[in-house]
Amino acid sequence: MRKPRDFDAELQALTDKAKALKTKKQGQLGELVIATGADALSIEQLAGALLEAFAAEAARKEAWRKSGAAFFRGDGAHTRKGAGWNAGGASASGAGPQPPSGEAGAV
């Protein structure tokens, strides 16, 4: 006889995984803001710039994509020295993006 599936446990595991992925994404976005120097902007300026970017036309977004790709390769004019990013988009430590302290293991 087959063992019945525990749908509640499977759903909880998926919920926990989704929370962990969301936390990781938020940490990576924060690291990106810092690595690009955008943390020097006020929160209102940064929000305004992101809203403008969201509403931009496709050709402009493609130009931004190319500029961003150059940033992660480290060959763009806008690359910040010592920002802690390498060609793979991971941190200089080689361990990949890490969440800010205090969030490691938070689920």
QUIURPE-V104975 format. One line per field, one symbol per residue. ss: DSSP state (A for helix, B for strand, O for the rest). A space follows every 10 residues. Layout:
# QUIURPE-V104975
ss->???
This chain:
# QUIURPE-V104975
ss->OOOOOOAAAA AAAAAAAAAA AAAAAAAAAA AAAAAAOAAA OOAAAAAAAA AAAAAOOAAA AAAAAAAAAA AAAOOOOOOO OOOOBOOOOO BOOOOOOOOO OOOOOOO
